[in-house]
Amino acid sequence: MQAHTSQATRREPDTQEADEAGPKPDRATEDLVEALKALASDKRLAVLRWLRDPTAHFPPQRDGDLVRDGVCAVFLAEKLGVSQPTLHRHMQQLMGAGLVVAKRTRQWTFYRRDERRIADLAARIGQVV
């Protein structure tokens, strides 16, 4: 009796499989996806809404102007009802998407919206959708 040995055959991907994967996204598309991921949280959306008009949502700050410098992370965490480390993770995602900018003053971090980037994102969504 002869033992049967199988040889692994290398399979080339067929054209249909390659087409289903789609084209590799360009940098602008990757940025859009990251921004949409950042917006996919009710807490992050709330932060962006509050930062749109910070004087209507937060008390005056001792060490920074609400509009020019942004809102202190302590106020944001308190209003959002989360710990400062949790707020930091949310803000990292918003900063990574370019939707907010941070300013460090002494031991405080202040956040404000990047209005130009938000307008660019809105225009890009309009082009894609």
C-alpha positions as CSV (number, residue, x, y, z in Angstrom):
1,M,0.0,0.0,0.0
2,Q,1.4,3.4,-1.0
3,A,1.0,6.3,1.4
4,H,-0.8,9.3,-0.1
5,T,1.0,12.6,0.4
6,S,-0.7,15.8,-0.3
7,Q,1.2,18.8,-1.5
8,A,-0.1,22.2,-0.5
9,T,-0.8,24.2,-3.6
10,R,-0.3,27.9,-3.6
11,R,-3.5,29.6,-4.6
12,E,-3.5,32.9,-6.4
13,P,-6.2,35.3,-5.4
14,D,-8.8,35.4,-8.1
15,T,-9.8,38.8,-9.6
16,Q,-13.2,38.8,-8.0
17,E,-11.8,38.5,-4.5
18,A,-9.4,41.4,-5.2
19,D,-12.2,43.5,-6.5
20,E,-14.4,42.9,-3.5
21,A,-11.6,44.2,-1.2
22,G,-11.8,47.5,-3.0
23,P,-9.1,50.0,-3.6
24,K,-6.6,50.9,-0.8
25,P,-8.0,54.1,0.8
26,D,-6.0,57.3,0.3
27,R,-5.0,59.5,3.2
28,A,-8.0,61.8,2.9
29,T,-10.3,58.8,3.2
30,E,-8.4,57.4,6.2
31,D,-8.7,60.8,7.9
32,L,-12.5,60.9,7.2
33,V,-12.9,57.4,8.7
34,E,-11.0,58.4,11.8
35,A,-13.1,61.6,12.2
36,L,-16.3,59.6,11.8
37,K,-15.1,57.1,14.4
38,A,-14.4,60.0,16.8
39,L,-18.0,61.3,16.2
40,A,-19.5,57.9,16.9
41,S,-19.9,58.6,20.6
42,D,-22.7,60.5,22.3
43,K,-20.2,61.8,24.9
44,R,-17.8,63.1,22.3
45,L,-20.6,64.7,20.4
46,A,-21.8,66.4,23.6
47,V,-18.3,67.8,24.2
48,L,-18.2,69.2,20.6
49,R,-21.6,70.8,21.1
50,W,-20.6,72.4,24.4
51,L,-17.3,73.6,22.9
52,R,-19.2,75.3,20.1
53,D,-20.5,77.9,22.6
54,P,-18.4,77.4,25.8
55,T,-19.7,80.5,27.6
56,A,-23.2,79.2,27.5
57,H,-22.2,75.8,29.0
58,F,-19.3,76.5,31.5
59,P,-18.5,79.0,34.2
60,P,-15.7,81.5,33.8
61,Q,-12.2,80.1,34.4
62,R,-9.5,81.6,36.5
63,D,-6.5,80.5,34.3
64,G,-7.9,80.7,30.8
65,D,-10.4,82.3,28.5
66,L,-13.2,79.9,27.6
67,V,-13.3,81.0,24.0
68,R,-9.7,81.9,23.2
69,D,-8.0,79.2,25.3
70,G,-10.7,76.5,25.5
71,V,-12.4,74.8,28.4
72,C,-10.5,73.2,31.2
73,A,-10.5,69.4,31.3
74,V,-11.7,69.5,34.9
75,F,-14.9,71.3,33.8
76,L,-15.4,69.0,30.8
77,A,-15.0,65.8,32.9
78,E,-17.4,67.1,35.6
79,K,-20.1,68.1,33.1
80,L,-19.7,64.8,31.2
81,G,-19.9,62.8,34.4
82,V,-16.7,60.9,33.8
83,S,-13.3,60.7,35.4
84,Q,-10.5,62.8,34.1
85,P,-8.7,59.7,32.6
86,T,-11.9,58.8,30.8
87,L,-12.2,62.3,29.5
88,H,-8.6,62.2,28.4
89,R,-9.3,59.1,26.2
90,H,-12.3,60.8,24.6
91,M,-10.3,64.0,24.0
92,Q,-7.4,62.0,22.5
93,Q,-9.7,60.5,20.0
94,L,-11.1,64.0,19.1
95,M,-7.6,65.4,18.8
96,G,-6.5,62.5,16.7
97,A,-9.3,63.3,14.3
98,G,-8.2,66.9,14.3
99,L,-11.6,68.1,15.7
100,V,-10.2,69.7,18.9
101,V,-6.9,71.3,19.9
102,A,-5.4,71.2,23.4
103,K,-3.5,74.0,25.2
104,R,-1.5,73.3,28.3
105,T,-1.2,76.1,30.9
106,R,0.6,75.2,34.0
107,Q,-1.0,72.0,35.3
108,W,-4.2,72.5,33.3
109,T,-5.2,71.4,29.9
110,F,-7.8,73.4,27.9
111,Y,-9.6,72.2,24.9
112,R,-11.3,74.1,22.0
113,R,-12.8,73.1,18.7
114,D,-10.8,73.4,15.5
115,E,-13.4,75.1,13.4
116,R,-11.5,75.0,10.2
117,R,-11.0,71.2,10.4
118,I,-14.7,70.7,11.4
119,A,-15.8,72.8,8.3
120,D,-13.4,70.7,6.1
121,L,-14.9,67.5,7.5
122,A,-18.4,68.7,6.9
123,A,-17.5,69.5,3.3
124,R,-15.8,66.2,2.8
125,I,-18.8,64.3,4.2
126,G,-21.0,66.2,1.7
127,Q,-18.7,65.1,-1.2
128,V,-18.7,61.4,-0.1
129,V,-22.3,61.0,0.9
